[in-house]
Amino acid sequence: MGSLIAPSILAADFGNLERDCNMINKSQADWFHIDVMDGVFVPNISFGMPVIKSIASHAKKPLDVHLMIVEPERYIEVFAELGSEILTVHYEASTHLNRTLQTIKSNGMKAGVALNPHTPVKLLDAIINDIDLVCLMSVNPGFGGQNFIKNTYDKVKELKTIINKSKASTLIEIDGGITNKNAKTLIDCGADILVAGSYVFSSKNPSETIATLKKT
């Protein structure tokens, strides 16, 4: 499988949301990445259910929903109803992670776990076979446009070793600071999915930028 590209809607133009969704539909992107922030788990608020419902009505590709919120288990059924195909919760925000993962799967979605930059990947060793996707934050979560944290390369390699050792099929997603300068190295280290927000939407030709990342 080649690398998957998931443009982050957080960086889209919300005054032209339908236009930007159609751009992703027509581009070589694979998923829509949707960051949901509550202003508690992270120091920012993004968007809620009505906006996600609107995105879902235009999207023709899978919705990869990343919950940066406290008590994510309270909203699993709601996000399933909104059409999420992948639902990712933070390790740091999930008191009963295994139960949350099972609930996500029982609602017909792929289950993901996100790790903040300071959280060791070895904490997922015991449950890696229960996780469909691990999202490694390569910036401190909360705001777009941040610089990539280079320690992420080592975390990807370590996580890939854990996945291979357990013979798991878990995918590795990288979220934050993705550009053409680090994309290839991340893929070479073992990453499967690249989330790109500001790099895509602030470029002169977002569709072309996605195509360039896709060739990585």
Secondary structure as GFF3:
##gff-version 3
##sequence-region A 1 216
A	DSSP	beta_strand	4	7	.	.	.	ID=ss1
A	DSSP	three_ten_helix	9	11	.	.	.	ID=ss2
A	DSSP	three_ten_helix	14	16	.	.	.	ID=ss3
A	DSSP	alpha_helix	17	26	.	.	.	ID=ss4
A	DSSP	beta_strand	32	37	.	.	.	ID=ss5
A	DSSP	alpha_helix	49	58	.	.	.	ID=ss6
A	DSSP	beta_strand	63	68	.	.	.	ID=ss7
A	DSSP	three_ten_helix	72	75	.	.	.	ID=ss8
A	DSSP	alpha_helix	76	81	.	.	.	ID=ss9
A	DSSP	beta_strand	86	90	.	.	.	ID=ss10
A	DSSP	three_ten_helix	91	93	.	.	.	ID=ss11
A	DSSP	alpha_helix	97	106	.	.	.	ID=ss12
A	DSSP	beta_strand	110	115	.	.	.	ID=ss13
A	DSSP	three_ten_helix	121	130	.	.	.	ID=ss14
A	DSSP	beta_strand	133	137	.	.	.	ID=ss15
A	DSSP	alpha_helix	152	165	.	.	.	ID=ss16
A	DSSP	beta_strand	171	175	.	.	.	ID=ss17
A	DSSP	alpha_helix	183	189	.	.	.	ID=ss18
A	DSSP	beta_strand	193	196	.	.	.	ID=ss19
A	DSSP	alpha_helix	198	201	.	.	.	ID=ss20
A	DSSP	alpha_helix	206	214	.	.	.	ID=ss21
###
